[in-house]
Amino acid sequence: MVNIKFKIDAKEDLNQINKYISKDSIYYANKTTEGIIEKIKYLLIFPYMGRKIPEFNNSDYRELIYKSYRIFYKVNSNVYILKIFHHSRDILNSINISNYQK
């Protein structure tokens, strides 16, 4: 079994998602962020369940989809949650993969 570790960007993304949705509904903001976290917990058992990210030519990076959100992560001895963002955002402009190669 692996451990799941959230990078600072991913924590901030989750907070921003919650803050944005809570402008309309605190209930749905909490439900969405809780749903994202529950989806991520599946990685404890199945770390490779996410698909390879089509925009990158690197199989170390994978993603899960939860509703309209893409959960960007890397698997090695642990699972590192790197970014969480809405599918409408351009991943190539949203993520500099070199920031996560450490």
Chimera marker file (.cmm) of the C-alpha trace (Angstrom):
<marker_set name="trace">
<marker id="1" x="0.000" y="0.000" z="0.000" r="1" g="1" b="0" radius="0.5"/>
<marker id="2" x="1.235" y="3.497" z="-0.840" r="1" g="1" b="0" radius="0.5"/>
<marker id="3" x="0.822" y="6.766" z="1.013" r="1" g="1" b="0" radius="0.5"/>
<marker id="4" x="-0.903" y="9.772" z="-0.508" r="1" g="1" b="0" radius="0.5"/>
<marker id="5" x="0.844" y="13.111" z="-0.211" r="1" g="1" b="0" radius="0.5"/>
<marker id="6" x="-0.638" y="16.433" z="-1.304" r="1" g="1" b="0" radius="0.5"/>
<marker id="7" x="1.701" y="19.006" z="-2.780" r="1" g="1" b="0" radius="0.5"/>
<marker id="8" x="1.097" y="22.624" z="-1.762" r="1" g="1" b="0" radius="0.5"/>
<marker id="9" x="-0.402" y="23.463" z="-5.180" r="1" g="1" b="0" radius="0.5"/>
<marker id="10" x="-2.994" y="20.703" z="-4.835" r="1" g="1" b="0" radius="0.5"/>
<marker id="11" x="-3.991" y="21.815" z="-1.338" r="1" g="1" b="0" radius="0.5"/>
<marker id="12" x="-4.405" y="25.361" z="-2.591" r="1" g="1" b="0" radius="0.5"/>
<marker id="13" x="-6.386" y="24.133" z="-5.607" r="1" g="1" b="0" radius="0.5"/>
<marker id="14" x="-8.791" y="22.261" z="-3.337" r="1" g="1" b="0" radius="0.5"/>
<marker id="15" x="-9.248" y="25.350" z="-1.164" r="1" g="1" b="0" radius="0.5"/>
<marker id="16" x="-9.858" y="27.531" z="-4.220" r="1" g="1" b="0" radius="0.5"/>
<marker id="17" x="-12.420" y="25.083" z="-5.623" r="1" g="1" b="0" radius="0.5"/>
<marker id="18" x="-14.258" y="25.100" z="-2.317" r="1" g="1" b="0" radius="0.5"/>
<marker id="19" x="-14.104" y="28.891" z="-2.069" r="1" g="1" b="0" radius="0.5"/>
<marker id="20" x="-15.376" y="29.393" z="-5.628" r="1" g="1" b="0" radius="0.5"/>
<marker id="21" x="-18.329" y="26.991" z="-5.328" r="1" g="1" b="0" radius="0.5"/>
<marker id="22" x="-19.246" y="28.275" z="-1.868" r="1" g="1" b="0" radius="0.5"/>
<marker id="23" x="-20.123" y="31.649" z="-3.424" r="1" g="1" b="0" radius="0.5"/>
<marker id="24" x="-23.271" y="29.889" z="-4.623" r="1" g="1" b="0" radius="0.5"/>
<marker id="25" x="-23.617" y="26.998" z="-2.179" r="1" g="1" b="0" radius="0.5"/>
<marker id="26" x="-21.594" y="25.973" z="0.860" r="1" g="1" b="0" radius="0.5"/>
<marker id="27" x="-23.311" y="22.587" z="0.742" r="1" g="1" b="0" radius="0.5"/>
<marker id="28" x="-22.187" y="21.859" z="-2.837" r="1" g="1" b="0" radius="0.5"/>
<marker id="29" x="-18.745" y="23.303" z="-2.193" r="1" g="1" b="0" radius="0.5"/>
<marker id="30" x="-18.211" y="20.845" z="0.655" r="1" g="1" b="0" radius="0.5"/>
<marker id="31" x="-19.804" y="18.008" z="-1.289" r="1" g="1" b="0" radius="0.5"/>
<marker id="32" x="-17.493" y="18.627" z="-4.252" r="1" g="1" b="0" radius="0.5"/>
<marker id="33" x="-14.277" y="18.844" z="-2.245" r="1" g="1" b="0" radius="0.5"/>
<marker id="34" x="-15.250" y="15.792" z="-0.182" r="1" g="1" b="0" radius="0.5"/>
<marker id="35" x="-15.992" y="13.914" z="-3.417" r="1" g="1" b="0" radius="0.5"/>
<marker id="36" x="-12.573" y="14.807" z="-4.808" r="1" g="1" b="0" radius="0.5"/>
<marker id="37" x="-10.893" y="13.565" z="-1.623" r="1" g="1" b="0" radius="0.5"/>
<marker id="38" x="-12.922" y="10.332" z="-1.662" r="1" g="1" b="0" radius="0.5"/>
<marker id="39" x="-11.895" y="9.723" z="-5.289" r="1" g="1" b="0" radius="0.5"/>
<marker id="40" x="-8.245" y="10.268" z="-4.351" r="1" g="1" b="0" radius="0.5"/>
<marker id="41" x="-8.520" y="7.691" z="-1.539" r="1" g="1" b="0" radius="0.5"/>
<marker id="42" x="-9.004" y="4.963" z="-4.168" r="1" g="1" b="0" radius="0.5"/>
<marker id="43" x="-5.358" y="5.513" z="-5.045" r="1" g="1" b="0" radius="0.5"/>
<marker id="44" x="-4.358" y="3.933" z="-1.719" r="1" g="1" b="0" radius="0.5"/>
<marker id="45" x="-5.413" y="0.571" z="-3.147" r="1" g="1" b="0" radius="0.5"/>
<marker id="46" x="-5.150" y="1.204" z="-6.895" r="1" g="1" b="0" radius="0.5"/>
<marker id="47" x="-2.405" y="3.806" z="-7.463" r="1" g="1" b="0" radius="0.5"/>
<marker id="48" x="-2.340" y="3.230" z="-11.226" r="1" g="1" b="0" radius="0.5"/>
<marker id="49" x="-6.095" y="3.431" z="-11.736" r="1" g="1" b="0" radius="0.5"/>
<marker id="50" x="-5.888" y="6.866" z="-13.338" r="1" g="1" b="0" radius="0.5"/>
<marker id="51" x="-5.217" y="7.260" z="-17.019" r="1" g="1" b="0" radius="0.5"/>
<marker id="52" x="-1.978" y="8.547" z="-18.457" r="1" g="1" b="0" radius="0.5"/>
<marker id="53" x="-2.318" y="12.243" z="-19.151" r="1" g="1" b="0" radius="0.5"/>
<marker id="54" x="-2.868" y="12.626" z="-22.892" r="1" g="1" b="0" radius="0.5"/>
<marker id="55" x="-1.205" y="16.042" z="-23.087" r="1" g="1" b="0" radius="0.5"/>
<marker id="56" x="2.110" y="14.745" z="-21.716" r="1" g="1" b="0" radius="0.5"/>
<marker id="57" x="4.434" y="12.138" z="-23.101" r="1" g="1" b="0" radius="0.5"/>
<marker id="58" x="5.382" y="10.777" z="-19.684" r="1" g="1" b="0" radius="0.5"/>
<marker id="59" x="3.744" y="7.721" z="-18.140" r="1" g="1" b="0" radius="0.5"/>
<marker id="60" x="4.824" y="8.666" z="-14.592" r="1" g="1" b="0" radius="0.5"/>
<marker id="61" x="2.062" y="11.271" z="-14.508" r="1" g="1" b="0" radius="0.5"/>
<marker id="62" x="-1.556" y="10.219" z="-14.336" r="1" g="1" b="0" radius="0.5"/>
<marker id="63" x="-4.951" y="11.722" z="-13.700" r="1" g="1" b="0" radius="0.5"/>
<marker id="64" x="-8.268" y="10.902" z="-12.133" r="1" g="1" b="0" radius="0.5"/>
<marker id="65" x="-11.470" y="12.563" z="-13.199" r="1" g="1" b="0" radius="0.5"/>
<marker id="66" x="-14.079" y="13.602" z="-10.653" r="1" g="1" b="0" radius="0.5"/>
<marker id="67" x="-17.077" y="15.265" z="-12.272" r="1" g="1" b="0" radius="0.5"/>
<marker id="68" x="-15.594" y="18.348" z="-13.987" r="1" g="1" b="0" radius="0.5"/>
<marker id="69" x="-12.234" y="18.174" z="-12.218" r="1" g="1" b="0" radius="0.5"/>
<marker id="70" x="-8.939" y="16.648" z="-13.248" r="1" g="1" b="0" radius="0.5"/>
<marker id="71" x="-6.728" y="15.359" z="-10.436" r="1" g="1" b="0" radius="0.5"/>
<marker id="72" x="-3.126" y="15.361" z="-11.631" r="1" g="1" b="0" radius="0.5"/>
<marker id="73" x="-0.786" y="12.988" z="-9.761" r="1" g="1" b="0" radius="0.5"/>
<marker id="74" x="2.497" y="11.110" z="-9.888" r="1" g="1" b="0" radius="0.5"/>
<marker id="75" x="3.164" y="7.581" z="-8.689" r="1" g="1" b="0" radius="0.5"/>
<marker id="76" x="6.473" y="6.262" z="-7.419" r="1" g="1" b="0" radius="0.5"/>
<marker id="77" x="6.882" y="4.789" z="-3.934" r="1" g="1" b="0" radius="0.5"/>
<marker id="78" x="4.009" y="7.097" z="-2.921" r="1" g="1" b="0" radius="0.5"/>
<marker id="79" x="1.210" y="8.917" z="-4.695" r="1" g="1" b="0" radius="0.5"/>
<marker id="80" x="1.778" y="12.657" z="-4.974" r="1" g="1" b="0" radius="0.5"/>
<marker id="81" x="-1.279" y="14.777" z="-5.724" r="1" g="1" b="0" radius="0.5"/>
<marker id="82" x="0.145" y="17.635" z="-7.766" r="1" g="1" b="0" radius="0.5"/>
<marker id="83" x="-2.758" y="19.719" z="-9.123" r="1" g="1" b="0" radius="0.5"/>
<marker id="84" x="-6.548" y="19.712" z="-9.135" r="1" g="1" b="0" radius="0.5"/>
<marker id="85" x="-8.328" y="21.840" z="-11.695" r="1" g="1" b="0" radius="0.5"/>
<marker id="86" x="-11.467" y="22.254" z="-13.753" r="1" g="1" b="0" radius="0.5"/>
<marker id="87" x="-11.445" y="20.416" z="-17.083" r="1" g="1" b="0" radius="0.5"/>
<marker id="88" x="-12.105" y="23.641" z="-19.000" r="1" g="1" b="0" radius="0.5"/>
<marker id="89" x="-8.655" y="24.966" z="-18.111" r="1" g="1" b="0" radius="0.5"/>
<marker id="90" x="-5.839" y="24.349" z="-20.560" r="1" g="1" b="0" radius="0.5"/>
<marker id="91" x="-3.520" y="21.875" z="-18.846" r="1" g="1" b="0" radius="0.5"/>
<marker id="92" x="-0.518" y="22.886" z="-20.933" r="1" g="1" b="0" radius="0.5"/>
<marker id="93" x="-0.866" y="26.480" z="-19.736" r="1" g="1" b="0" radius="0.5"/>
<marker id="94" x="-1.886" y="25.501" z="-16.200" r="1" g="1" b="0" radius="0.5"/>
<marker id="95" x="0.934" y="23.103" z="-15.408" r="1" g="1" b="0" radius="0.5"/>
<marker id="96" x="4.661" y="23.345" z="-15.842" r="1" g="1" b="0" radius="0.5"/>
<marker id="97" x="5.642" y="19.681" z="-15.549" r="1" g="1" b="0" radius="0.5"/>
<marker id="98" x="9.247" y="20.609" z="-14.681" r="1" g="1" b="0" radius="0.5"/>
<marker id="99" x="7.935" y="22.011" z="-11.371" r="1" g="1" b="0" radius="0.5"/>
<marker id="100" x="6.937" y="18.481" z="-10.346" r="1" g="1" b="0" radius="0.5"/>
<marker id="101" x="9.928" y="16.455" z="-11.443" r="1" g="1" b="0" radius="0.5"/>
<marker id="102" x="11.560" y="16.587" z="-8.009" r="1" g="1" b="0" radius="0.5"/>
<link id1="1" id2="2" r="1" g="1" b="0" radius="0.2"/>
<link id1="2" id2="3" r="1" g="1" b="0" radius="0.2"/>
<link id1="3" id2="4" r="1" g="1" b="0" radius="0.2"/>
<link id1="4" id2="5" r="1" g="1" b="0" radius="0.2"/>
<link id1="5" id2="6" r="1" g="1" b="0" radius="0.2"/>
<link id1="6" id2="7" r="1" g="1" b="0" radius="0.2"/>
<link id1="7" id2="8" r="1" g="1" b="0" radius="0.2"/>
<link id1="8" id2="9" r="1" g="1" b="0" radius="0.2"/>
<link id1="9" id2="10" r="1" g="1" b="0" radius="0.2"/>
<link id1="10" id2="11" r="1" g="1" b="0" radius="0.2"/>
<link id1="11" id2="12" r="1" g="1" b="0" radius="0.2"/>
<link id1="12" id2="13" r="1" g="1" b="0" radius="0.2"/>
<link id1="13" id2="14" r="1" g="1" b="0" radius="0.2"/>
<link id1="14" id2="15" r="1" g="1" b="0" radius="0.2"/>
<link id1="15" id2="16" r="1" g="1" b="0" radius="0.2"/>
<link id1="16" id2="17" r="1" g="1" b="0" radius="0.2"/>
<link id1="17" id2="18" r="1" g="1" b="0" radius="0.2"/>
<link id1="18" id2="19" r="1" g="1" b="0" radius="0.2"/>
<link id1="19" id2="20" r="1" g="1" b="0" radius="0.2"/>
<link id1="20" id2="21" r="1" g="1" b="0" radius="0.2"/>
<link id1="21" id2="22" r="1" g="1" b="0" radius="0.2"/>
<link id1="22" id2="23" r="1" g="1" b="0" radius="0.2"/>
<link id1="23" id2="24" r="1" g="1" b="0" radius="0.2"/>
<link id1="24" id2="25" r="1" g="1" b="0" radius="0.2"/>
<link id1="25" id2="26" r="1" g="1" b="0" radius="0.2"/>
<link id1="26" id2="27" r="1" g="1" b="0" radius="0.2"/>
<link id1="27" id2="28" r="1" g="1" b="0" radius="0.2"/>
<link id1="28" id2="29" r="1" g="1" b="0" radius="0.2"/>
<link id1="29" id2="30" r="1" g="1" b="0" radius="0.2"/>
<link id1="30" id2="31" r="1" g="1" b="0" radius="0.2"/>
<link id1="31" id2="32" r="1" g="1" b="0" radius="0.2"/>
<link id1="32" id2="33" r="1" g="1" b="0" radius="0.2"/>
<link id1="33" id2="34" r="1" g="1" b="0" radius="0.2"/>
<link id1="34" id2="35" r="1" g="1" b="0" radius="0.2"/>
<link id1="35" id2="36" r="1" g="1" b="0" radius="0.2"/>
<link id1="36" id2="37" r="1" g="1" b="0" radius="0.2"/>
<link id1="37" id2="38" r="1" g="1" b="0" radius="0.2"/>
<link id1="38" id2="39" r="1" g="1" b="0" radius="0.2"/>
<link id1="39" id2="40" r="1" g="1" b="0" radius="0.2"/>
<link id1="40" id2="41" r="1" g="1" b="0" radius="0.2"/>
<link id1="41" id2="42" r="1" g="1" b="0" radius="0.2"/>
<link id1="42" id2="43" r="1" g="1" b="0" radius="0.2"/>
<link id1="43" id2="44" r="1" g="1" b="0" radius="0.2"/>
<link id1="44" id2="45" r="1" g="1" b="0" radius="0.2"/>
<link id1="45" id2="46" r="1" g="1" b="0" radius="0.2"/>
<link id1="46" id2="47" r="1" g="1" b="0" radius="0.2"/>
<link id1="47" id2="48" r="1" g="1" b="0" radius="0.2"/>
<link id1="48" id2="49" r="1" g="1" b="0" radius="0.2"/>
<link id1="49" id2="50" r="1" g="1" b="0" radius="0.2"/>
<link id1="50" id2="51" r="1" g="1" b="0" radius="0.2"/>
<link id1="51" id2="52" r="1" g="1" b="0" radius="0.2"/>
<link id1="52" id2="53" r="1" g="1" b="0" radius="0.2"/>
<link id1="53" id2="54" r="1" g="1" b="0" radius="0.2"/>
<link id1="54" id2="55" r="1" g="1" b="0" radius="0.2"/>
<link id1="55" id2="56" r="1" g="1" b="0" radius="0.2"/>
<link id1="56" id2="57" r="1" g="1" b="0" radius="0.2"/>
<link id1="57" id2="58" r="1" g="1" b="0" radius="0.2"/>
<link id1="58" id2="59" r="1" g="1" b="0" radius="0.2"/>
<link id1="59" id2="60" r="1" g="1" b="0" radius="0.2"/>
<link id1="60" id2="61" r="1" g="1" b="0" radius="0.2"/>
<link id1="61" id2="62" r="1" g="1" b="0" radius="0.2"/>
<link id1="62" id2="63" r="1" g="1" b="0" radius="0.2"/>
<link id1="63" id2="64" r="1" g="1" b="0" radius="0.2"/>
<link id1="64" id2="65" r="1" g="1" b="0" radius="0.2"/>
<link id1="65" id2="66" r="1" g="1" b="0" radius="0.2"/>
<link id1="66" id2="67" r="1" g="1" b="0" radius="0.2"/>
<link id1="67" id2="68" r="1" g="1" b="0" radius="0.2"/>
<link id1="68" id2="69" r="1" g="1" b="0" radius="0.2"/>
<link id1="69" id2="70" r="1" g="1" b="0" radius="0.2"/>
<link id1="70" id2="71" r="1" g="1" b="0" radius="0.2"/>
<link id1="71" id2="72" r="1" g="1" b="0" radius="0.2"/>
<link id1="72" id2="73" r="1" g="1" b="0" radius="0.2"/>
<link id1="73" id2="74" r="1" g="1" b="0" radius="0.2"/>
<link id1="74" id2="75" r="1" g="1" b="0" radius="0.2"/>
<link id1="75" id2="76" r="1" g="1" b="0" radius="0.2"/>
<link id1="76" id2="77" r="1" g="1" b="0" radius="0.2"/>
<link id1="77" id2="78" r="1" g="1" b="0" radius="0.2"/>
<link id1="78" id2="79" r="1" g="1" b="0" radius="0.2"/>
<link id1="79" id2="80" r="1" g="1" b="0" radius="0.2"/>
<link id1="80" id2="81" r="1" g="1" b="0" radius="0.2"/>
<link id1="81" id2="82" r="1" g="1" b="0" radius="0.2"/>
<link id1="82" id2="83" r="1" g="1" b="0" radius="0.2"/>
<link id1="83" id2="84" r="1" g="1" b="0" radius="0.2"/>
<link id1="84" id2="85" r="1" g="1" b="0" radius="0.2"/>
<link id1="85" id2="86" r="1" g="1" b="0" radius="0.2"/>
<link id1="86" id2="87" r="1" g="1" b="0" radius="0.2"/>
<link id1="87" id2="88" r="1" g="1" b="0" radius="0.2"/>
<link id1="88" id2="89" r="1" g="1" b="0" radius="0.2"/>
<link id1="89" id2="90" r="1" g="1" b="0" radius="0.2"/>
<link id1="90" id2="91" r="1" g="1" b="0" radius="0.2"/>
<link id1="91" id2="92" r="1" g="1" b="0" radius="0.2"/>
<link id1="92" id2="93" r="1" g="1" b="0" radius="0.2"/>
<link id1="93" id2="94" r="1" g="1" b="0" radius="0.2"/>
<link id1="94" id2="95" r="1" g="1" b="0" radius="0.2"/>
<link id1="95" id2="96" r="1" g="1" b="0" radius="0.2"/>
<link id1="96" id2="97" r="1" g="1" b="0" radius="0.2"/>
<link id1="97" id2="98" r="1" g="1" b="0" radius="0.2"/>
<link id1="98" id2="99" r="1" g="1" b="0" radius="0.2"/>
<link id1="99" id2="100" r="1" g="1" b="0" radius="0.2"/>
<link id1="100" id2="101" r="1" g="1" b="0" radius="0.2"/>
<link id1="101" id2="102" r="1" g="1" b="0" radius="0.2"/>
</marker_set>
